[in-house]
Amino acid sequence: MKKLLIAGIILISVPFVSSAQTPTSTAPATGTITITNPGLLPSDFFYFLDRWSEVLNIAITFNKEKKALKHMEYAKERVAEINDILEDADGTLEDILSAKENFDMQIAVAAMLVKAEKDKGVDVAKIAEEFDDELFDLRAELKDIFKDHKDEYSRAEQEIRAKLASLSPTDPQVEGLTKALDAITKEKDESDEEEDDIDDDFLDEQEIFEDIIGKEKSAQKHIDEALRLKARLDGLAGQFPVDIVASQDLLRKAKEADARGDFEAAKQFSKQAKKIFEKAQDSVEEYANEKKEMMEDIDDSHIDDIEQEIKRGERMMEGFDR
């Protein structure tokens, strides 16, 4: 009787939850991809109904490709949830553990379903290429989400350090601020680790999709991605000093390997080039943000102070001249 009651609740809730999962598009702050509206979040009371409806929808989908597509759609929804949670001022990495674990599971199952169809002789090259593209976009989106979260905590860390530097060691605020600083620094460092780990998180699934796509097309996709990153970086580097000679050399080697038919070498060279381009891009954007923040800090009051110091210096020099 209890099981029937639970099943009834799930069935009743499907239309309600489906409305929350309607794939309306929302453009994320980073602008890399358009991801599904998350609808309910883990903190919402009825979130468990959201997950139940997903399990039910998967269970009643018997076509393996359609089932894989649903898993990928739910993976996108988890990314949207992670984004919304961490955009909240009180959101932390601990709050996204469940969503991130479910995201990893959805991606893994989608890849296994596609591979199983391929092993049975089904032509799944098109869906594998589609998933490979989406995986690249989701990877980029997650990296940006964790980077933004890290940057937010870096700014908070700087503010607390500045406040502590202005206080006497015996000030009663010091203890509380020190504890807050430890927590903020920990969150910042863990966000940095999450961002770095994104590349490794998708290796197995990416290999499955690329194996189905074929070595030649896979190598060309990596070269094209490296070229897009380079073009984007060239636009930024027009204003900032960036040394990307090493990555350009790797990109040249990738093209040469591709031309002679060594597609595995072409893929590896282009992947290495992408990593350097991405790090250079992060450095350029970080430099730009720091410069912007520095200019914002120099408000009218600071300018007045500087002018006063200059005048004071001029008066002192006049005294020395006499």
C-alpha positions in Angstrom: 0.0 0.0 0.0 2.8 2.4 0.9 4.6 1.7 -2.4 1.3 2.4 -4.3 0.9 5.6 -2.5 4.5 6.8 -3.4 3.9 5.7 -7.0 0.7 7.7 -7.0 2.5 10.8 -5.7 5.1 10.5 -8.4 2.5 10.2 -11.2 0.5 13.1 -9.9 3.6 15.2 -9.6 4.9 14.5 -13.1 2.9 17.3 -14.8 3.8 19.7 -12.1 7.5 19.0 -12.2 7.6 18.8 -16.0 6.5 22.5 -16.0 9.5 23.2 -13.9 11.8 21.3 -16.3 10.4 22.9 -19.5 13.6 23.5 -21.5 13.2 27.3 -21.6 16.5 28.8 -22.4 18.4 31.1 -20.1 21.6 32.8 -21.2 24.2 32.3 -18.5 26.4 35.2 -17.4 29.5 33.6 -19.1 27.8 33.5 -22.5 29.4 30.2 -23.5 26.2 28.2 -24.0 22.5 28.3 -23.5 21.5 25.9 -20.7 18.2 24.6 -19.5 16.3 26.6 -16.9 16.9 24.7 -13.6 13.4 25.2 -12.3 13.5 23.7 -8.8 16.8 23.9 -6.9 18.1 21.4 -4.2 17.1 23.9 -1.5 13.4 23.9 -2.7 11.0 21.7 -0.7 9.6 19.9 -3.7 13.0 19.3 -5.3 12.8 15.5 -4.5 9.7 15.4 -6.9 11.9 16.9 -9.6 14.4 14.1 -9.3 11.6 11.4 -9.0 10.0 12.6 -12.2 13.4 12.3 -14.0 13.8 8.7 -12.8 10.3 7.9 -14.0 10.8 9.6 -17.4 14.0 7.6 -17.9 12.3 4.3 -16.8 9.4 4.7 -19.3 11.8 5.6 -22.2 12.8 2.4 -24.0 14.6 3.7 -27.0 18.3 3.8 -26.0 19.2 6.9 -28.0 16.2 8.8 -26.6 17.1 7.6 -23.1 20.7 9.0 -23.7 19.3 12.3 -24.9 17.2 12.6 -21.7 20.3 11.9 -19.5 22.2 14.6 -21.4 19.3 17.0 -20.9 19.2 16.3 -17.1 23.0 16.9 -17.0 22.4 20.3 -18.5 19.8 21.0 -15.8 22.3 20.1 -13.1 24.8 22.6 -14.6 22.0 25.3 -14.5 21.4 24.3 -10.8 25.1 24.6 -10.0 25.2 28.0 -11.6 22.1 29.3 -9.8 23.3 28.0 -6.4 26.8 29.5 -6.7 25.5 32.8 -8.0 23.7 33.2 -4.7 25.7 35.2 -2.2 25.4 32.4 0.4 26.0 29.5 -2.1 29.0 27.3 -1.4 30.6 24.2 -3.0 29.0 22.0 -0.3 25.6 23.1 -1.5 26.2 21.7 -5.0 27.6 18.3 -4.1 24.4 16.5 -4.9 23.9 18.3 -8.2 27.5 17.7 -9.3 27.4 14.0 -8.4 24.1 13.6 -10.4 25.6 15.6 -13.3 28.6 13.2 -13.4 26.2 10.2 -13.3 24.0 11.6 -16.1 27.0 12.2 -18.4 28.4 8.7 -17.7 25.2 6.9 -18.4 24.6 8.9 -21.6 28.0 7.8 -22.8 27.5 4.2 -21.8 24.2 4.0 -23.6 25.6 5.4 -26.8 28.6 3.0 -26.6 26.3 0.1 -26.1 24.3 1.0 -29.2 27.6 1.3 -31.2 28.7 -2.1 -29.9 25.5 -3.6 -31.3 26.3 -2.2 -34.7 23.9 0.8 -34.6 25.1 4.0 -36.4 25.3 6.5 -33.5 28.0 8.7 -35.1 25.6 11.7 -35.3 24.5 11.6 -31.7 28.1 10.9 -30.5 29.2 14.1 -32.3 26.3 16.1 -30.9 27.2 14.9 -27.3 30.9 15.6 -27.8 30.0 19.2 -28.8 27.7 19.5 -25.8 30.3 18.1 -23.5 32.8 20.7 -24.7 30.3 23.5 -24.0 29.3 22.1 -20.6 33.0 21.8 -19.6 33.5 25.4 -20.6 30.4 26.5 -18.7 31.4 24.7 -15.5 35.0 26.1 -15.7 33.5 29.6 -15.9 31.1 29.0 -13.1 33.9 27.8 -10.7 36.2 30.6 -11.8 33.5 33.2 -11.1 32.9 31.6 -7.7 36.6 31.6 -7.0 37.0 35.2 -8.1 34.1 36.3 -5.8 35.8 34.7 -2.8 39.2 36.1 -3.8 37.7 39.6 -3.6 36.1 38.8 -0.2 39.5 37.4 1.0 41.2 40.6 0.0 38.7 42.8 1.8 39.0 40.8 5.0 42.8 40.9 4.8 42.7 44.7 4.3 40.3 45.0 7.3 42.6 42.9 9.5 45.6 44.9 8.5 43.8 48.1 9.7 43.0 46.6 13.2 45.1 46.3 16.3 45.9 42.6 17.2 43.9 43.1 20.4 40.8 44.3 18.6 37.8 42.0 19.5 36.9 41.8 15.8 40.1 40.0 14.9 39.1 36.6 16.1 35.8 36.5 14.1 37.4 38.0 11.0 40.3 35.4 11.2 37.8 32.6 11.3 35.9 34.1 8.4 39.1 34.5 6.4 40.0 30.8 6.9 36.6 29.7 5.6 36.7 32.0 2.6 40.3 31.0 1.7 39.3 27.3 1.9 36.3 27.9 -0.4 38.4 29.9 -2.8 41.1 27.2 -3.0 38.6 24.4 -3.4 36.9 26.3 -6.2 40.3 26.6 -7.9 40.7 22.8 -7.6 37.2 22.2 -9.0 38.0 24.4 -12.0 41.3 22.5 -12.6 39.7 19.1 -12.2 37.0 19.7 -14.9 39.3 18.6 -17.7 39.9 15.2 -16.0 36.3 14.7 -15.1 35.2 14.2 -18.7 38.1 12.1 -20.1 36.4 8.7 -20.1 33.2 10.0 -21.7 35.1 12.1 -24.2 37.1 9.1 -25.3 33.9 7.1 -25.9 32.4 9.8 -28.1 35.7 10.5 -30.0 36.1 6.8 -30.6 32.7 6.6 -32.3 33.2 9.9 -34.2 36.6 8.6 -35.6 40.1 9.8 -35.2 40.2 12.1 -38.2 37.1 14.1 -37.3 38.0 14.1 -33.6 41.5 15.6 -34.4 39.9 18.3 -36.6 37.4 19.2 -33.9 40.3 19.7 -31.4 42.3 21.8 -33.9 39.2 23.9 -34.6 38.6 24.4 -30.9 42.2 25.5 -30.4 41.9 28.0 -33.4 38.7 29.5 -31.9 40.5 30.0 -28.5 43.5 31.5 -30.3 41.2 33.9 -32.2 39.5 35.0 -29.0 42.8 35.4 -27.3 44.2 37.5 -30.2 41.4 39.9 -29.7 42.1 40.3 -26.0 45.9 40.3 -26.4 45.7 43.4 -28.6 45.6 45.4 -25.3 47.5 43.2 -22.9 51.0 41.6 -23.1 50.6 37.8 -23.6 53.3 35.3 -24.7 51.7 32.4 -26.5 54.6 31.3 -28.7 54.6 27.8 -27.2 51.0 27.2 -27.9 51.3 28.5 -31.5 54.1 26.0 -32.0 51.9 23.2 -30.7 49.1 24.3 -33.0 51.5 24.3 -36.0 52.6 20.7 -35.1 48.9 19.7 -34.7 48.2 20.9 -38.3 51.3 19.2 -39.6 50.3 15.9 -38.0 46.8 16.2 -39.3 48.0 16.8 -42.8 50.2 13.7 -42.8 47.4 11.6 -41.3 48.7 11.2 -37.8 45.4 12.1 -36.2 46.3 10.9 -32.7 49.3 13.2 -32.6 47.3 16.0 -34.1 44.7 15.6 -31.3 47.3 15.5 -28.5 49.2 18.6 -29.8 45.9 20.6 -30.2 44.8 19.6 -26.7 48.0 20.9 -25.2 47.7 24.1 -27.2 44.1 24.6 -25.9 45.3 24.3 -22.3 47.9 27.0 -22.8 45.5 29.2 -24.7 43.0 28.8 -21.8 45.5 29.7 -19.1 46.7 32.7 -21.1 43.1 33.8 -21.6 42.5 33.5 -17.8 45.6 35.6 -17.1 44.5 38.3 -19.6 41.0 38.5 -18.1 42.3 38.5 -14.6 44.7 41.3 -15.5 41.8 43.3 -17.1 39.6 42.8 -14.0 42.4 43.8 -11.6 43.0 47.0 -13.7 39.3 47.8 -13.7 39.0 47.3 -10.0 42.0 49.5 -9.4 40.6 52.3 -11.5 37.2 52.0 -9.7 39.0 52.3 -6.3 40.5 55.6 -7.4 37.4 57.7 -6.8 37.1 61.4 -6.5 38.2 61.4 -2.8 41.3 59.5 -3.7 42.1 61.9 -6.4 41.6 64.8 -4.0 44.0 63.1 -1.6 46.6 62.7 -4.3 46.2 66.3 -5.4 46.7 67.4 -1.8 49.9 65.3 -1.5 51.2 66.9 -4.7 50.5 70.4 -3.4 52.1 69.5 -0.1 55.2 68.2 -1.9 55.4 71.4 -4.0 55.3 73.6 -0.9 58.1 71.5 0.7 60.2 71.9 -2.4 59.6 75.7 -2.4 60.9 75.7 1.2 64.1 73.9 0.2 64.7 76.3 -2.7 64.6 79.2 -0.3 
